[in-house]
Amino acid sequence: MPFKITDECINCDVCVPECPDDAISQGDQIYQIDPNKCNGCAPHYDTPQCIEACPVDCIVSAFSQDQIEQGLSSPDAATRLMIAKLSEFSPTDDQVELGLMDTDAGVRAVFAWRHSLTPAQVERCLTDENDDVRLAAAKKGNLTPEQNERGLMDANAQVRRVIAASSNLTASQIEKCLTDSDESVRAAIADNHSCGLTQAQFDRGLADAEYWLRRKFFSRKDFIPTHDQVERILTDASRHITQEIFTQKDATLEFIRRTDFTLSPAQIERGLTDESDSIRLAFIERADYELTNSQIERGLMDAVTDIRLAILNRKNSVITQSQYERGLADPDEKVRAAFALYQKIRPTPAQIETGLCDENYTIRTSFASRKDFTPSKEQLKRGLSDKSMNVRLAFAQRDDIKLTKAQIERGLTDRYSEVRAAFAQRTDFTPTAEQVERGLTDDWLFPDWTAVHW
């Protein structure tokens, strides 16, 4: 009886219809396997179907050591294959040798995949007529240069691909991988960062017919592009193919963000006018060049919010008064908020008033925190009673304006501890005895209050 059902069985009967030999039936308490019918699904399937179907893994091997020994010498190839695949089967060196000499290619492949091989066994497997056996031997690694050479001449592309991923390839073998007719082999050498490539080999990789392969070559960290190669990558007709799938992770965008090479003014201009939003943004985010006035203007007029923000956030961007005014009226609140914080231009009283009345609290907060204007009594009154805690906090933290006793009292009783703490830290007033008592019993205010007023 090759297999049995343990007490963990939950009687779900999923295994019953899967058995091709009708060997499973309901027992007294759990399902059971008839030892006279079960043959491990051989020769119908490579693995027992009941084990594949069982949701609780309660079907296990019931082979004794003697049965394993007998199964390995069975004249039936399906039985030998079933024994070779048993997870608890730990063969001796002699059994591995016999398995690798088996007349059935499937048995030889299982032994080659699952067990350690001697150098002589690896060599024999590498010359086996069966693709799976050769592939299993190739994946063992640490092959000799001669074995690598033979593997790269193998008719099976999978074998060649495994060899291409090796770390001990010679220059001529690398060259052979780069010119292989199978794209998976070329991809393996492109991904093999243990093998250094020459500029000529990178050049050939960048000319590959497959775009996804070209991406692999110019994504390598050891690739330092020439001016011609930069131009070829930036003008690749297929560079947008994966944009919607990978967005910011797309290899083209990562290449544009690299700082180990410079771009020409023509390349920058072309990138800033690219049809792809992500590529335009990537060019703007490069900090190794200065934008022209016309490029800044075009960026601030871009339909994409992130691009308008990126232009404003560049350290070397010089914004004009008209651009600043347009930014404060931008339809996107994130852009308006960013312009509200822009310190290189002083807003007019009308712009400040508009900002302090903006429906978005972030923009009101940004204007409230600016210290290049003195709020009017009305603006201060409105700000200290604003429905947003952030706006009230911004005004409370300004030490350049003087508050009335009533405003301070209202701030010290604000519902939010952050606002109360900001008022407690102000040094421009002397607290009353009642305020001191209240502050000393406020768990949030006590440390700040005692440090300032004790």
PESUL-V605462 format. One record per residue. N is the residue number from 0. SS is DSSP state (A for helix, B for strand, O for the rest). BURIAL is 1 if it has 24 or more other ideal C-beta (glycine too) atoms within 12 Angstrom, else 0. Layout:
N|SS|BURIAL, N|SS|BURIAL
//
This chain:
0|O|0, 1|O|1, 2|B|1, 3|B|1, 4|B|1, 5|O|0, 6|O|0, 7|O|0, 8|O|1, 9|O|0, 10|O|0, 11|O|0, 12|O|0, 13|O|0, 14|O|1, 15|A|1, 16|A|0, 17|A|1, 18|O|1, 19|O|0, 20|O|1, 21|O|0, 22|O|1, 23|B|1, 24|B|0, 25|B|0, 26|O|0, 27|O|0, 28|O|0, 29|O|1, 30|B|1, 31|B|1, 32|B|1, 33|O|0, 34|O|0, 35|O|0, 36|O|0, 37|O|1, 38|O|1, 39|O|1, 40|O|1, 41|O|1, 42|O|0, 43|O|0, 44|O|0, 45|O|0, 46|O|1, 47|O|1, 48|A|1, 49|A|1, 50|A|1, 51|A|0, 52|A|1, 53|O|1, 54|O|0, 55|O|0, 56|O|0, 57|O|1, 58|B|1, 59|B|1, 60|B|1, 61|O|0, 62|O|1, 63|O|0, 64|A|0, 65|A|0, 66|A|1, 67|A|1, 68|A|0, 69|A|0, 70|A|1, 71|A|1, 72|O|0, 73|O|1, 74|O|0, 75|O|0, 76|A|1, 77|A|1, 78|A|1, 79|A|1, 80|A|1, 81|A|1, 82|A|1, 83|A|1, 84|O|1, 85|O|1, 86|O|0, 87|O|0, 88|O|1, 89|O|0, 90|O|1, 91|O|0, 92|A|0, 93|A|0, 94|A|1, 95|A|1, 96|A|0, 97|A|1, 98|A|1, 99|A|1, 100|O|0, 101|O|1, 102|O|0, 103|O|1, 104|A|1, 105|A|1, 106|A|1, 107|A|1, 108|A|1, 109|A|1, 110|A|1, 111|A|1, 112|A|1, 113|A|1, 114|O|1, 115|O|0, 116|O|1, 117|O|0, 118|A|0, 119|A|0, 120|A|1, 121|A|1, 122|A|0, 123|A|1, 124|A|1, 125|A|1, 126|O|0, 127|O|1, 128|O|0, 129|O|1, 130|A|1, 131|A|1, 132|A|1, 133|A|1, 134|A|1, 135|A|1, 136|A|1, 137|A|1, 138|O|1, 139|O|1, 140|O|0, 141|O|0, 142|O|1, 143|O|0, 144|A|0, 145|A|0, 146|A|1, 147|A|1, 148|A|0, 149|A|1, 150|A|1, 151|A|1, 152|O|0, 153|O|1, 154|O|0, 155|O|1, 156|A|1, 157|A|0, 158|A|1, 159|A|1, 160|A|1, 161|A|1, 162|A|1, 163|A|1, 164|O|1, 165|O|1, 166|O|0, 167|O|0, 168|O|1, 169|O|0, 170|A|0, 171|A|0, 172|A|1, 173|A|1, 174|A|0, 175|A|1, 176|A|1, 177|A|1, 178|O|0, 179|O|1, 180|O|0, 181|O|1, 182|A|1, 183|A|1, 184|A|1, 185|A|1, 186|A|1, 187|A|1, 188|A|1, 189|A|1, 190|A|1, 191|O|1, 192|O|0, 193|O|0, 194|O|1, 195|O|0, 196|O|1, 197|O|0, 198|A|0, 199|A|0, 200|A|1, 201|A|1, 202|A|0, 203|A|1, 204|A|1, 205|A|1, 206|O|0, 207|O|1, 208|O|0, 209|O|0, 210|A|1, 211|A|1, 212|A|1, 213|A|1, 214|A|1, 215|A|1, 216|A|1, 217|A|1, 218|O|1, 219|O|1, 220|O|0, 221|O|0, 222|O|1, 223|O|0, 224|O|1, 225|O|0, 226|A|0, 227|A|0, 228|A|1, 229|A|1, 230|A|0, 231|A|1, 232|A|1, 233|A|1, 234|O|0, 235|O|1, 236|O|0, 237|O|0, 238|O|1, 239|O|1, 240|O|0, 241|O|1, 242|A|1, 243|A|0, 244|A|0, 245|A|0, 246|A|0, 247|A|0, 248|A|0, 249|O|1, 250|A|1, 251|A|1, 252|A|1, 253|A|1, 254|A|1, 255|A|1, 256|A|1, 257|O|1, 258|O|0, 259|O|0, 260|O|1, 261|O|0, 262|O|1, 263|O|0, 264|A|0, 265|A|0, 266|A|1, 267|A|1, 268|A|0, 269|A|0, 270|A|1, 271|A|1, 272|O|0, 273|O|1, 274|O|0, 275|O|1, 276|A|1, 277|A|1, 278|A|1, 279|A|1, 280|A|1, 281|A|1, 282|A|1, 283|A|1, 284|A|1, 285|O|1, 286|O|0, 287|O|0, 288|O|0, 289|O|0, 290|O|1, 291|O|0, 292|A|0, 293|A|0, 294|A|1, 295|A|1, 296|A|0, 297|A|0, 298|A|1, 299|A|1, 300|O|0, 301|O|1, 302|O|0, 303|O|1, 304|A|1, 305|A|1, 306|A|1, 307|A|1, 308|A|1, 309|A|1, 310|A|1, 311|A|1, 312|A|1, 313|O|1, 314|O|0, 315|O|0, 316|O|1, 317|O|0, 318|O|1, 319|O|0, 320|A|0, 321|A|0, 322|A|1, 323|A|1, 324|A|0, 325|A|0, 326|A|1, 327|A|1, 328|O|0, 329|O|1, 330|O|0, 331|O|1, 332|A|1, 333|A|1, 334|A|1, 335|A|1, 336|A|1, 337|A|1, 338|A|1, 339|A|1, 340|O|1, 341|O|1, 342|O|0, 343|O|0, 344|O|1, 345|O|0, 346|O|1, 347|O|0, 348|A|0, 349|A|0, 350|A|1, 351|A|1, 352|A|0, 353|A|0, 354|A|1, 355|A|1, 356|O|0, 357|O|1, 358|O|0, 359|O|1, 360|A|1, 361|A|1, 362|A|1, 363|A|1, 364|A|1, 365|A|1, 366|A|1, 367|A|1, 368|O|1, 369|O|1, 370|O|0, 371|O|0, 372|O|1, 373|O|0, 374|O|1, 375|O|0, 376|A|0, 377|A|0, 378|A|1, 379|A|1, 380|A|0, 381|A|0, 382|A|1, 383|A|1, 384|O|0, 385|O|1, 386|O|0, 387|O|1, 388|A|1, 389|A|1, 390|A|1, 391|A|1, 392|A|1, 393|A|1, 394|A|1, 395|A|1, 396|O|1, 397|O|1, 398|O|0, 399|O|0, 400|O|1, 401|O|0, 402|O|1, 403|O|0, 404|A|0, 405|A|0, 406|A|1, 407|A|1, 408|A|0, 409|A|0, 410|A|1, 411|A|1, 412|O|0, 413|O|1, 414|O|0, 415|O|0, 416|A|1, 417|A|0, 418|A|1, 419|A|1, 420|A|1, 421|A|1, 422|A|1, 423|A|1, 424|O|1, 425|O|1, 426|O|0, 427|O|0, 428|O|1, 429|O|0, 430|O|1, 431|O|0, 432|A|0, 433|A|0, 434|A|1, 435|A|0, 436|A|0, 437|A|0, 438|A|1, 439|A|0, 440|O|0, 441|O|0, 442|O|0, 443|O|1, 444|O|1, 445|A|0, 446|A|0, 447|A|1, 448|A|1, 449|A|0, 450|A|0, 451|A|0, 452|A|1, 453|O|0
//
